[in-house]
Amino acid sequence: MVGKMNASQLIEFLKRLIKDAKRKVILMLDNLWVHYAKLVKVWLTQHKEEIEVFYLPTYSPGLNPDLKTGMHSKPPASNKKQLKTKVLSHMRILQKQPARVMRYFCHPKICYAA
């Protein structure tokens, strides 16, 4: 992806996210404008059996401490490729630890999404 994310790019991402899912996908999004785009909302409505979206509160810097911790545990990325590598690496670690991810939803600030 080059440049700013737009509704079409987000929908392509969402399609890939649900493509091989064996059950409904639950996705938490922040308040980026594109997450609320009309095209995205229409697409989400058409796929409500496959994916459900929850939005983080407007100001919620503490609601993703795990990714922040994982990203800061090593030297910072100095370019886009390194950043992508770091994020993917950390997300793969989390993917192998579903119990850990489920515990995130026990936090009082996000238990509404559990």
Biopython code that builds the backbone (N, CA, C, O; Angstrom):
import numpy as np
from Bio.PDB.StructureBuilder import StructureBuilder

atoms = [
    (1, "MET", "N", (0.844, -1.187, 0.000)),
    (1, "MET", "CA", (0.000, 0.000, 0.000)),
    (1, "MET", "C", (0.882, 1.241, 0.000)),
    (1, "MET", "O", (1.814, 1.346, 0.797)),
    (2, "VAL", "N", (0.597, 2.145, -0.862)),
    (2, "VAL", "CA", (1.333, 3.391, -0.935)),
    (2, "VAL", "C", (0.362, 4.522, -0.668)),
    (2, "VAL", "O", (-0.762, 4.511, -1.170)),
    (3, "GLY", "N", (0.785, 5.493, 0.116)),
    (3, "GLY", "CA", (-0.080, 6.620, 0.418)),
    (3, "GLY", "C", (-1.035, 6.315, 1.554)),
    (3, "GLY", "O", (-0.825, 5.391, 2.340)),
    (4, "LYS", "N", (-2.085, 7.109, 1.622)),
    (4, "LYS", "CA", (-3.070, 6.960, 2.687)),
    (4, "LYS", "C", (-4.037, 5.826, 2.392)),
    (4, "LYS", "O", (-4.354, 5.540, 1.237)),
    (5, "MET", "N", (-4.500, 5.187, 3.463)),
    (5, "MET", "CA", (-5.495, 4.119, 3.301)),
    (5, "MET", "C", (-6.821, 4.735, 2.885)),
    (5, "MET", "O", (-7.197, 5.814, 3.344)),
    (6, "ASN", "N", (-7.522, 4.027, 2.005)),
    (6, "ASN", "CA", (-8.852, 4.476, 1.616)),
    (6, "ASN", "C", (-9.843, 3.329, 1.830)),
    (6, "ASN", "O", (-9.451, 2.226, 2.212)),
    (7, "ALA", "N", (-11.104, 3.590, 1.585)),
    (7, "ALA", "CA", (-12.157, 2.605, 1.848)),
    (7, "ALA", "C", (-11.956, 1.322, 1.037)),
    (7, "ALA", "O", (-12.156, 0.225, 1.558)),
    (8, "SER", "N", (-11.572, 1.450, -0.206)),
    (8, "SER", "CA", (-11.370, 0.262, -1.051)),
    (8, "SER", "C", (-10.263, -0.620, -0.511)),
    (8, "SER", "O", (-10.388, -1.845, -0.504)),
    (9, "GLN", "N", (-9.182, -0.007, -0.061)),
    (9, "GLN", "CA", (-8.071, -0.778, 0.508)),
    (9, "GLN", "C", (-8.494, -1.477, 1.791)),
    (9, "GLN", "O", (-8.131, -2.630, 2.021)),
    (10, "LEU", "N", (-9.258, -0.786, 2.622)),
    (10, "LEU", "CA", (-9.722, -1.401, 3.866)),
    (10, "LEU", "C", (-10.647, -2.578, 3.567)),
    (10, "LEU", "O", (-10.561, -3.616, 4.224)),
    (11, "ILE", "N", (-11.514, -2.428, 2.600)),
    (11, "ILE", "CA", (-12.419, -3.525, 2.244)),
    (11, "ILE", "C", (-11.626, -4.723, 1.724)),
    (11, "ILE", "O", (-11.956, -5.865, 2.045)),
    (12, "GLU", "N", (-10.606, -4.482, 0.941)),
    (12, "GLU", "CA", (-9.753, -5.587, 0.469)),
    (12, "GLU", "C", (-9.106, -6.299, 1.659)),
    (12, "GLU", "O", (-9.030, -7.528, 1.687)),
    (13, "PHE", "N", (-8.646, -5.526, 2.630)),
    (13, "PHE", "CA", (-8.071, -6.109, 3.840)),
    (13, "PHE", "C", (-9.106, -6.956, 4.575)),
    (13, "PHE", "O", (-8.810, -8.070, 5.007)),
    (14, "LEU", "N", (-10.309, -6.430, 4.715)),
    (14, "LEU", "CA", (-11.371, -7.150, 5.416)),
    (14, "LEU", "C", (-11.726, -8.450, 4.693)),
    (14, "LEU", "O", (-11.971, -9.473, 5.332)),
    (15, "LYS", "N", (-11.753, -8.404, 3.374)),
    (15, "LYS", "CA", (-12.030, -9.616, 2.595)),
    (15, "LYS", "C", (-10.973, -10.688, 2.871)),
    (15, "LYS", "O", (-11.296, -11.861, 3.053)),
    (16, "ARG", "N", (-9.724, -10.272, 2.899)),
    (16, "ARG", "CA", (-8.643, -11.220, 3.167)),
    (16, "ARG", "C", (-8.728, -11.750, 4.594)),
    (16, "ARG", "O", (-8.404, -12.908, 4.856)),
    (17, "LEU", "N", (-9.164, -10.895, 5.507)),
    (17, "LEU", "CA", (-9.263, -11.283, 6.911)),
    (17, "LEU", "C", (-10.302, -12.385, 7.120)),
    (17, "LEU", "O", (-10.079, -13.307, 7.905)),
    (18, "ILE", "N", (-11.418, -12.295, 6.431)),
    (18, "ILE", "CA", (-12.486, -13.286, 6.634)),
    (18, "ILE", "C", (-12.401, -14.478, 5.690)),
    (18, "ILE", "O", (-13.099, -15.473, 5.884)),
    (19, "LYS", "N", (-11.559, -14.386, 4.680)),
    (19, "LYS", "CA", (-11.516, -15.388, 3.610)),
    (19, "LYS", "C", (-11.451, -16.830, 4.128)),
    (19, "LYS", "O", (-12.262, -17.661, 3.721)),
    (20, "ASP", "N", (-10.523, -17.134, 4.997)),
    (20, "ASP", "CA", (-10.347, -18.507, 5.465)),
    (20, "ASP", "C", (-10.791, -18.711, 6.914)),
    (20, "ASP", "O", (-10.509, -19.748, 7.514)),
    (21, "ALA", "N", (-11.478, -17.732, 7.463)),
    (21, "ALA", "CA", (-11.926, -17.845, 8.851)),
    (21, "ALA", "C", (-13.000, -18.918, 8.967)),
    (21, "ALA", "O", (-13.921, -18.983, 8.152)),
    (22, "LYS", "N", (-12.873, -19.738, 9.965)),
    (22, "LYS", "CA", (-13.833, -20.821, 10.160)),
    (22, "LYS", "C", (-15.018, -20.383, 11.024)),
    (22, "LYS", "O", (-15.999, -21.112, 11.171)),
    (23, "ARG", "N", (-14.908, -19.187, 11.588)),
    (23, "ARG", "CA", (-16.007, -18.629, 12.375)),
    (23, "ARG", "C", (-15.985, -17.107, 12.237)),
    (23, "ARG", "O", (-15.101, -16.544, 11.591)),
    (24, "LYS", "N", (-16.937, -16.473, 12.833)),
    (24, "LYS", "CA", (-17.078, -15.029, 12.716)),
    (24, "LYS", "C", (-15.834, -14.322, 13.251)),
    (24, "LYS", "O", (-15.316, -14.671, 14.312)),
    (25, "VAL", "N", (-15.369, -13.337, 12.513)),
    (25, "VAL", "CA", (-14.204, -12.546, 12.910)),
    (25, "VAL", "C", (-14.682, -11.346, 13.715)),
    (25, "VAL", "O", (-15.622, -10.653, 13.324)),
    (26, "ILE", "N", (-14.027, -11.114, 14.834)),
    (26, "ILE", "CA", (-14.289, -9.935, 15.661)),
    (26, "ILE", "C", (-13.085, -9.020, 15.492)),
    (26, "ILE", "O", (-11.952, -9.425, 15.755)),
    (27, "LEU", "N", (-13.324, -7.789, 15.054)),
    (27, "LEU", "CA", (-12.245, -6.851, 14.768)),
    (27, "LEU", "C", (-12.439, -5.572, 15.555)),
    (27, "LEU", "O", (-13.533, -5.009, 15.585)),
    (28, "MET", "N", (-11.384, -5.122, 16.184)),
    (28, "MET", "CA", (-11.422, -3.850, 16.900)),
    (28, "MET", "C", (-10.677, -2.817, 16.069)),
    (28, "MET", "O", (-9.550, -3.053, 15.633)),
    (29, "LEU", "N", (-11.307, -1.682, 15.853)),
    (29, "LEU", "CA", (-10.719, -0.613, 15.055)),
    (29, "LEU", "C", (-10.622, 0.660, 15.875)),
    (29, "LEU", "O", (-11.382, 0.872, 16.820)),
    (30, "ASP", "N", (-9.677, 1.499, 15.495)),
    (30, "ASP", "CA", (-9.585, 2.802, 16.138)),
    (30, "ASP", "C", (-10.481, 3.773, 15.361)),
    (30, "ASP", "O", (-11.374, 3.347, 14.630)),
    (31, "ASN", "N", (-10.244, 5.048, 15.517)),
    (31, "ASN", "CA", (-11.148, 6.035, 14.929)),
    (31, "ASN", "C", (-10.610, 6.691, 13.667)),
    (31, "ASN", "O", (-10.916, 7.851, 13.394)),
    (32, "LEU", "N", (-9.817, 5.965, 12.899)),
    (32, "LEU", "CA", (-9.363, 6.473, 11.613)),
    (32, "LEU", "C", (-10.594, 6.729, 10.749)),
    (32, "LEU", "O", (-11.518, 5.916, 10.736)),
    (33, "TRP", "N", (-10.618, 7.822, 10.045)),
    (33, "TRP", "CA", (-11.822, 8.209, 9.282)),
    (33, "TRP", "C", (-12.291, 7.113, 8.338)),
    (33, "TRP", "O", (-13.493, 6.920, 8.154)),
    (34, "VAL", "N", (-11.348, 6.395, 7.738)),
    (34, "VAL", "CA", (-11.724, 5.384, 6.747)),
    (34, "VAL", "C", (-12.505, 4.229, 7.382)),
    (34, "VAL", "O", (-13.268, 3.554, 6.690)),
    (35, "HIS", "N", (-12.332, 3.998, 8.661)),
    (35, "HIS", "CA", (-13.074, 2.930, 9.340)),
    (35, "HIS", "C", (-14.576, 3.235, 9.374)),
    (35, "HIS", "O", (-15.392, 2.330, 9.546)),
    (36, "TYR", "N", (-14.930, 4.489, 9.211)),
    (36, "TYR", "CA", (-16.333, 4.912, 9.246)),
    (36, "TYR", "C", (-16.871, 5.273, 7.862)),
    (36, "TYR", "O", (-17.999, 5.748, 7.739)),
    (37, "ALA", "N", (-16.073, 5.049, 6.830)),
    (37, "ALA", "CA", (-16.484, 5.412, 5.472)),
    (37, "ALA", "C", (-17.772, 4.689, 5.074)),
    (37, "ALA", "O", (-18.007, 3.552, 5.483)),
    (38, "LYS", "N", (-18.586, 5.347, 4.288)),
    (38, "LYS", "CA", (-19.880, 4.797, 3.872)),
    (38, "LYS", "C", (-19.711, 3.447, 3.169)),
    (38, "LYS", "O", (-20.457, 2.509, 3.450)),
    (39, "LEU", "N", (-18.735, 3.340, 2.258)),
    (39, "LEU", "CA", (-18.495, 2.072, 1.555)),
    (39, "LEU", "C", (-18.155, 0.946, 2.525)),
    (39, "LEU", "O", (-18.597, -0.190, 2.353)),
    (40, "VAL", "N", (-17.372, 1.269, 3.534)),
    (40, "VAL", "CA", (-16.970, 0.263, 4.525)),
    (40, "VAL", "C", (-18.182, -0.172, 5.338)),
    (40, "VAL", "O", (-18.378, -1.363, 5.578)),
    (41, "LYS", "N", (-18.989, 0.785, 5.756)),
    (41, "LYS", "CA", (-20.185, 0.441, 6.535)),
    (41, "LYS", "C", (-21.147, -0.432, 5.729)),
    (41, "LYS", "O", (-21.728, -1.374, 6.269)),
    (42, "VAL", "N", (-21.316, -0.127, 4.457)),
    (42, "VAL", "CA", (-22.185, -0.932, 3.601)),
    (42, "VAL", "C", (-21.625, -2.346, 3.487)),
    (42, "VAL", "O", (-22.364, -3.322, 3.613)),
    (43, "TRP", "N", (-20.316, -2.455, 3.247)),
    (43, "TRP", "CA", (-19.692, -3.768, 3.116)),
    (43, "TRP", "C", (-19.840, -4.565, 4.412)),
    (43, "TRP", "O", (-20.158, -5.754, 4.380)),
    (44, "LEU", "N", (-19.610, -3.915, 5.545)),
    (44, "LEU", "CA", (-19.740, -4.596, 6.838)),
    (44, "LEU", "C", (-21.173, -5.081, 7.057)),
    (44, "LEU", "O", (-21.381, -6.174, 7.583)),
    (45, "THR", "N", (-22.149, -4.286, 6.663)),
    (45, "THR", "CA", (-23.550, -4.692, 6.792)),
    (45, "THR", "C", (-23.831, -5.930, 5.938)),
    (45, "THR", "O", (-24.567, -6.824, 6.354)),
    (46, "GLN", "N", (-23.250, -5.975, 4.761)),
    (46, "GLN", "CA", (-23.457, -7.112, 3.866)),
    (46, "GLN", "C", (-22.742, -8.376, 4.349)),
    (46, "GLN", "O", (-23.062, -9.476, 3.899)),
    (47, "HIS", "N", (-21.794, -8.229, 5.247)),
    (47, "HIS", "CA", (-21.013, -9.371, 5.728)),
    (47, "HIS", "C", (-21.109, -9.536, 7.248)),
    (47, "HIS", "O", (-20.180, -10.030, 7.886)),
    (48, "LYS", "N", (-22.239, -9.119, 7.819)),
    (48, "LYS", "CA", (-22.379, -9.138, 9.274)),
    (48, "LYS", "C", (-22.351, -10.542, 9.873)),
    (48, "LYS", "O", (-22.100, -10.692, 11.069)),
    (49, "GLU", "N", (-22.602, -11.562, 9.074)),
    (49, "GLU", "CA", (-22.514, -12.941, 9.580)),
    (49, "GLU", "C", (-21.062, -13.416, 9.645)),
    (49, "GLU", "O", (-20.749, -14.387, 10.334)),
    (50, "GLU", "N", (-20.186, -12.728, 8.925)),
    (50, "GLU", "CA", (-18.784, -13.145, 8.843)),
    (50, "GLU", "C", (-17.836, -12.300, 9.676)),
    (50, "GLU", "O", (-16.775, -12.770, 10.086)),
    (51, "ILE", "N", (-18.220, -11.041, 9.929)),
    (51, "ILE", "CA", (-17.325, -10.141, 10.656)),
    (51, "ILE", "C", (-18.137, -9.129, 11.458)),
    (51, "ILE", "O", (-19.180, -8.645, 11.018)),
    (52, "GLU", "N", (-17.629, -8.831, 12.637)),
    (52, "GLU", "CA", (-18.255, -7.813, 13.490)),
    (52, "GLU", "C", (-17.163, -6.867, 13.961)),
    (52, "GLU", "O", (-16.088, -7.297, 14.382)),
    (53, "VAL", "N", (-17.449, -5.591, 13.886)),
    (53, "VAL", "CA", (-16.457, -4.571, 14.213)),
    (53, "VAL", "C", (-16.869, -3.828, 15.477)),
    (53, "VAL", "O", (-18.033, -3.474, 15.664)),
    (54, "PHE", "N", (-15.889, -3.604, 16.332)),
    (54, "PHE", "CA", (-16.059, -2.764, 17.518)),
    (54, "PHE", "C", (-15.054, -1.628, 17.398)),
    (54, "PHE", "O", (-13.933, -1.828, 16.932)),
    (55, "TYR", "N", (-15.455, -0.451, 17.816)),
    (55, "TYR", "CA", (-14.590, 0.720, 17.727)),
    (55, "TYR", "C", (-14.069, 1.091, 19.103)),
    (55, "TYR", "O", (-14.823, 1.127, 20.075)),
    (56, "LEU", "N", (-12.783, 1.366, 19.177)),
    (56, "LEU", "CA", (-12.192, 1.808, 20.434)),
    (56, "LEU", "C", (-12.712, 3.198, 20.768)),
    (56, "LEU", "O", (-13.084, 3.954, 19.870)),
    (57, "PRO", "N", (-12.743, 3.541, 22.052)),
    (57, "PRO", "CA", (-13.128, 4.907, 22.416)),
    (57, "PRO", "C", (-12.199, 5.914, 21.731)),
    (57, "PRO", "O", (-11.069, 5.580, 21.377)),
    (58, "THR", "N", (-12.671, 7.125, 21.551)),
    (58, "THR", "CA", (-11.922, 8.147, 20.833)),
    (58, "THR", "C", (-10.500, 8.301, 21.335)),
    (58, "THR", "O", (-9.567, 8.306, 20.533)),
    (59, "TYR", "N", (-10.311, 8.426, 22.621)),
    (59, "TYR", "CA", (-8.960, 8.565, 23.161)),
    (59, "TYR", "C", (-8.680, 7.339, 24.010)),
    (59, "TYR", "O", (-9.226, 7.201, 25.105)),
    (60, "SER", "N", (-7.832, 6.449, 23.513)),
    (60, "SER", "CA", (-7.579, 5.209, 24.237)),
    (60, "SER", "C", (-6.129, 4.746, 24.075)),
    (60, "SER", "O", (-5.883, 3.656, 23.557)),
    (61, "PRO", "N", (-5.181, 5.552, 24.508)),
    (61, "PRO", "CA", (-3.779, 5.185, 24.298)),
    (61, "PRO", "C", (-3.356, 3.931, 25.055)),
    (61, "PRO", "O", (-2.378, 3.288, 24.674)),
    (62, "GLY", "N", (-4.058, 3.579, 26.099)),
    (62, "GLY", "CA", (-3.658, 2.430, 26.897)),
    (62, "GLY", "C", (-4.307, 1.120, 26.494)),
    (62, "GLY", "O", (-4.074, 0.104, 27.148)),
    (63, "LEU", "N", (-5.112, 1.105, 25.445)),
    (63, "LEU", "CA", (-5.860, -0.097, 25.122)),
    (63, "LEU", "C", (-5.121, -1.076, 24.210)),
    (63, "LEU", "O", (-5.662, -2.129, 23.874)),
    (64, "ASN", "N", (-3.925, -0.752, 23.816)),
    (64, "ASN", "CA", (-3.142, -1.692, 23.033)),
    (64, "ASN", "C", (-1.733, -1.788, 23.608)),
    (64, "ASN", "O", (-0.752, -1.608, 22.887)),
    (65, "PRO", "N", (-1.632, -2.074, 24.915)),
    (65, "PRO", "CA", (-0.312, -2.090, 25.546)),
    (65, "PRO", "C", (0.558, -3.235, 25.055)),
    (65, "PRO", "O", (1.783, -3.113, 25.044)),
    (66, "ASP", "N", (-0.042, -4.334, 24.651)),
    (66, "ASP", "CA", (0.768, -5.475, 24.247)),
    (66, "ASP", "C", (1.558, -5.183, 22.988)),
    (66, "ASP", "O", (2.756, -5.460, 22.930)),
    (67, "LEU", "N", (0.906, -4.628, 21.979)),
    (67, "LEU", "CA", (1.614, -4.321, 20.742)),
    (67, "LEU", "C", (2.685, -3.270, 21.000)),
    (67, "LEU", "O", (3.790, -3.360, 20.466)),
    (68, "LYS", "N", (2.358, -2.276, 21.817)),
    (68, "LYS", "CA", (3.346, -1.245, 22.120)),
    (68, "LYS", "C", (4.549, -1.850, 22.827)),
    (68, "LYS", "O", (5.690, -1.514, 22.509)),
    (69, "THR", "N", (4.307, -2.736, 23.780)),
    (69, "THR", "CA", (5.400, -3.381, 24.502)),
    (69, "THR", "C", (6.234, -4.221, 23.558)),
    (69, "THR", "O", (7.463, -4.148, 23.579)),
    (70, "GLY", "N", (5.576, -5.019, 22.728)),
    (70, "GLY", "CA", (6.295, -5.862, 21.783)),
    (70, "GLY", "C", (7.095, -5.061, 20.780)),
    (70, "GLY", "O", (8.187, -5.466, 20.382)),
    (71, "MET", "N", (6.560, -3.936, 20.374)),
    (71, "MET", "CA", (7.235, -3.119, 19.379)),
    (71, "MET", "C", (8.426, -2.370, 19.981)),
    (71, "MET", "O", (9.387, -2.064, 19.276)),
    (72, "HIS", "N", (8.365, -2.079, 21.268)),
    (72, "HIS", "CA", (9.442, -1.313, 21.902)),
    (72, "HIS", "C", (10.486, -2.195, 22.566)),
    (72, "HIS", "O", (11.448, -1.683, 23.140)),
    (73, "SER", "N", (10.319, -3.505, 22.499)),
    (73, "SER", "CA", (11.251, -4.394, 23.177)),
    (73, "SER", "C", (12.564, -4.555, 22.412)),
    (73, "SER", "O", (13.531, -5.091, 22.954)),
    (74, "LYS", "N", (12.607, -4.106, 21.183)),
    (74, "LYS", "CA", (13.808, -4.185, 20.352)),
    (74, "LYS", "C", (14.098, -2.801, 19.796)),
    (74, "LYS", "O", (13.282, -1.891, 19.942)),
    (75, "PRO", "N", (15.254, -2.632, 19.159)),
    (75, "PRO", "CA", (15.557, -1.305, 18.580)),
    (75, "PRO", "C", (14.443, -0.850, 17.633)),
    (75, "PRO", "O", (13.823, -1.676, 16.964)),
    (76, "PRO", "N", (14.191, 0.452, 17.577)),
    (76, "PRO", "CA", (13.105, 0.951, 16.728)),
    (76, "PRO", "C", (13.375, 0.713, 15.242)),
    (76, "PRO", "O", (14.522, 0.654, 14.800)),
    (77, "ALA", "N", (12.309, 0.581, 14.503)),
    (77, "ALA", "CA", (12.417, 0.426, 13.051)),
    (77, "ALA", "C", (12.884, 1.742, 12.453)),
    (77, "ALA", "O", (12.457, 2.817, 12.874)),
    (78, "SER", "N", (13.753, 1.646, 11.479)),
    (78, "SER", "CA", (14.251, 2.875, 10.858)),
    (78, "SER", "C", (13.649, 3.119, 9.483)),
    (78, "SER", "O", (13.934, 4.131, 8.843)),
    (79, "ASN", "N", (12.806, 2.180, 9.025)),
    (79, "ASN", "CA", (12.133, 2.383, 7.746)),
    (79, "ASN", "C", (10.835, 1.562, 7.722)),
    (79, "ASN", "O", (10.557, 0.789, 8.639)),
    (80, "LYS", "N", (10.065, 1.745, 6.676)),
    (80, "LYS", "CA", (8.754, 1.101, 6.564)),
    (80, "LYS", "C", (8.871, -0.426, 6.543)),
    (80, "LYS", "O", (8.067, -1.120, 7.166)),
    (81, "LYS", "N", (9.866, -0.944, 5.833)),
    (81, "LYS", "CA", (10.044, -2.387, 5.733)),
    (81, "LYS", "C", (10.344, -3.002, 7.101)),
    (81, "LYS", "O", (9.784, -4.041, 7.449)),
    (82, "GLN", "N", (11.215, -2.370, 7.870)),
    (82, "GLN", "CA", (11.538, -2.874, 9.213)),
    (82, "GLN", "C", (10.319, -2.815, 10.124)),
    (82, "GLN", "O", (10.077, -3.736, 10.904)),
    (83, "LEU", "N", (9.557, -1.741, 10.026)),
    (83, "LEU", "CA", (8.350, -1.616, 10.853)),
    (83, "LEU", "C", (7.362, -2.738, 10.523)),
    (83, "LEU", "O", (6.799, -3.364, 11.421)),
    (84, "LYS", "N", (7.159, -2.983, 9.233)),
    (84, "LYS", "CA", (6.258, -4.047, 8.825)),
    (84, "LYS", "C", (6.742, -5.397, 9.344)),
    (84, "LYS", "O", (5.944, -6.204, 9.821)),
    (85, "THR", "N", (8.029, -5.640, 9.252)),
    (85, "THR", "CA", (8.609, -6.897, 9.737)),
    (85, "THR", "C", (8.383, -7.056, 11.234)),
    (85, "THR", "O", (8.013, -8.133, 11.701)),
    (86, "LYS", "N", (8.606, -5.972, 11.989)),
    (86, "LYS", "CA", (8.415, -6.029, 13.437)),
    (86, "LYS", "C", (6.957, -6.302, 13.807)),
    (86, "LYS", "O", (6.677, -7.132, 14.672)),
    (87, "VAL", "N", (6.047, -5.614, 13.161)),
    (87, "VAL", "CA", (4.617, -5.798, 13.458)),
    (87, "VAL", "C", (4.188, -7.221, 13.111)),
    (87, "VAL", "O", (3.536, -7.886, 13.915)),
    (88, "LEU", "N", (4.552, -7.692, 11.916)),
    (88, "LEU", "CA", (4.173, -9.048, 11.516)),
    (88, "LEU", "C", (4.758, -10.097, 12.457)),
    (88, "LEU", "O", (4.088, -11.070, 12.802)),
    (89, "SER", "N", (5.985, -9.899, 12.862)),
    (89, "SER", "CA", (6.623, -10.839, 13.783)),
    (89, "SER", "C", (5.862, -10.901, 15.105)),
    (89, "SER", "O", (5.587, -11.983, 15.624)),
    (90, "HIS", "N", (5.526, -9.736, 15.638)),
    (90, "HIS", "CA", (4.806, -9.704, 16.912)),
    (90, "HIS", "C", (3.401, -10.282, 16.770)),
    (90, "HIS", "O", (2.934, -10.996, 17.658)),
    (91, "MET", "N", (2.728, -9.983, 15.671)),
    (91, "MET", "CA", (1.385, -10.513, 15.471)),
    (91, "MET", "C", (1.410, -12.035, 15.315)),
    (91, "MET", "O", (0.475, -12.710, 15.746)),
    (92, "ARG", "N", (2.457, -12.580, 14.711)),
    (92, "ARG", "CA", (2.576, -14.040, 14.595)),
    (92, "ARG", "C", (2.759, -14.680, 15.961)),
    (92, "ARG", "O", (2.230, -15.759, 16.228)),
    (93, "ILE", "N", (3.506, -14.014, 16.818)),
    (93, "ILE", "CA", (3.672, -14.510, 18.193)),
    (93, "ILE", "C", (2.306, -14.558, 18.881)),
    (93, "ILE", "O", (1.959, -15.551, 19.520)),
    (94, "LEU", "N", (1.537, -13.477, 18.743)),
    (94, "LEU", "CA", (0.215, -13.422, 19.365)),
    (94, "LEU", "C", (-0.732, -14.460, 18.767)),
    (94, "LEU", "O", (-1.562, -15.032, 19.474)),
    (95, "GLN", "N", (-0.605, -14.699, 17.474)),
    (95, "GLN", "CA", (-1.469, -15.667, 16.792)),
    (95, "GLN", "C", (-1.313, -17.061, 17.388)),
    (95, "GLN", "O", (-2.256, -17.853, 17.366)),
    (96, "LYS", "N", (-0.150, -17.364, 17.913)),
    (96, "LYS", "CA", (0.116, -18.682, 18.489)),
    (96, "LYS", "C", (-0.254, -18.752, 19.971)),
    (96, "LYS", "O", (-0.056, -19.782, 20.616)),
    (97, "GLN", "N", (-0.790, -17.656, 20.508)),
    (97, "GLN", "CA", (-1.138, -17.598, 21.923)),
    (97, "GLN", "C", (-2.573, -17.097, 22.108)),
    (97, "GLN", "O", (-2.776, -16.010, 22.649)),
    (98, "PRO", "N", (-3.567, -17.869, 21.671)),
    (98, "PRO", "CA", (-4.955, -17.397, 21.757)),
    (98, "PRO", "C", (-5.418, -17.106, 23.184)),
    (98, "PRO", "O", (-6.225, -16.201, 23.398)),
    (99, "ALA", "N", (-4.923, -17.854, 24.150)),
    (99, "ALA", "CA", (-5.334, -17.592, 25.536)),
    (99, "ALA", "C", (-4.883, -16.200, 25.974)),
    (99, "ALA", "O", (-5.598, -15.503, 26.694)),
    (100, "ARG", "N", (-3.704, -15.809, 25.538)),
    (100, "ARG", "CA", (-3.187, -14.480, 25.864)),
    (100, "ARG", "C", (-4.083, -13.403, 25.248)),
    (100, "ARG", "O", (-4.416, -12.417, 25.905)),
    (101, "VAL", "N", (-4.467, -13.595, 23.993)),
    (101, "VAL", "CA", (-5.322, -12.620, 23.325)),
    (101, "VAL", "C", (-6.680, -12.552, 24.010)),
    (101, "VAL", "O", (-7.229, -11.464, 24.183)),
    (102, "MET", "N", (-7.226, -13.692, 24.400)),
    (102, "MET", "CA", (-8.523, -13.702, 25.080)),
    (102, "MET", "C", (-8.468, -12.937, 26.401)),
    (102, "MET", "O", (-9.457, -12.323, 26.803)),
    (103, "ARG", "N", (-7.321, -12.970, 27.075)),
    (103, "ARG", "CA", (-7.194, -12.236, 28.339)),
    (103, "ARG", "C", (-7.283, -10.725, 28.143)),
    (103, "ARG", "O", (-7.675, -10.009, 29.064)),
    (104, "TYR", "N", (-6.925, -10.231, 26.956)),
    (104, "TYR", "CA", (-7.024, -8.791, 26.703)),
    (104, "TYR", "C", (-8.452, -8.305, 26.924)),
    (104, "TYR", "O", (-8.674, -7.188, 27.391)),
    (105, "PHE", "N", (-9.409, -9.153, 26.585)),
    (105, "PHE", "CA", (-10.810, -8.757, 26.666)),
    (105, "PHE", "C", (-11.359, -8.808, 28.092)),
    (105, "PHE", "O", (-12.529, -8.501, 28.319)),
    (106, "CYS", "N", (-10.527, -9.189, 29.037)),
    (106, "CYS", "CA", (-10.919, -9.154, 30.446)),
    (106, "CYS", "C", (-10.620, -7.785, 31.064)),
    (106, "CYS", "O", (-11.104, -7.470, 32.151)),
    (107, "HIS", "N", (-9.827, -6.984, 30.370)),
    (107, "HIS", "CA", (-9.479, -5.654, 30.872)),
    (107, "HIS", "C", (-10.743, -4.816, 30.986)),
    (107, "HIS", "O", (-11.557, -4.809, 30.063)),
    (108, "PRO", "N", (-10.925, -4.108, 32.097)),
    (108, "PRO", "CA", (-12.162, -3.345, 32.319)),
    (108, "PRO", "C", (-12.498, -2.347, 31.202)),
    (108, "PRO", "O", (-13.674, -2.084, 30.950)),
    (109, "LYS", "N", (-11.486, -1.791, 30.533)),
    (109, "LYS", "CA", (-11.752, -0.791, 29.507)),
    (109, "LYS", "C", (-12.207, -1.393, 28.188)),
    (109, "LYS", "O", (-12.733, -0.672, 27.341)),
    (110, "ILE", "N", (-12.022, -2.688, 27.989)),
    (110, "ILE", "CA", (-12.466, -3.272, 26.722)),
    (110, "ILE", "C", (-13.307, -4.525, 26.878)),
    (110, "ILE", "O", (-13.563, -5.223, 25.896)),
    (111, "CYS", "N", (-13.739, -4.820, 28.088)),
    (111, "CYS", "CA", (-14.542, -6.021, 28.300)),
    (111, "CYS", "C", (-15.888, -5.946, 27.572)),
    (111, "CYS", "O", (-16.539, -6.974, 27.386)),
    (112, "TYR", "N", (-16.310, -4.760, 27.163)),
    (112, "TYR", "CA", (-17.563, -4.618, 26.411)),
    (112, "TYR", "C", (-17.501, -5.384, 25.088)),
    (112, "TYR", "O", (-18.540, -5.745, 24.535)),
    (113, "ALA", "N", (-16.306, -5.632, 24.585)),
    (113, "ALA", "CA", (-16.163, -6.319, 23.292)),
    (113, "ALA", "C", (-16.056, -7.835, 23.444)),
    (113, "ALA", "O", (-15.990, -8.556, 22.449)),
    (114, "ALA", "N", (-16.040, -8.312, 24.671)),
    (114, "ALA", "CA", (-15.864, -9.760, 24.891)),
    (114, "ALA", "C", (-17.116, -10.535, 24.504)),
    (114, "ALA", "O", (-17.146, -11.760, 24.624)),
]
sb = StructureBuilder()
sb.init_structure("model")
sb.init_model(0)
sb.init_chain("A")
sb.init_seg("    ")
for serial, (resi, resn, name, xyz) in enumerate(atoms, 1):
    if name == "N":
        sb.init_residue(resn, " ", resi, " ")
    sb.init_atom(name, np.array(xyz, "f"), 0.0, 1.0, " ", f" {name:<3s}", serial, name[0])
structure = sb.get_structure()
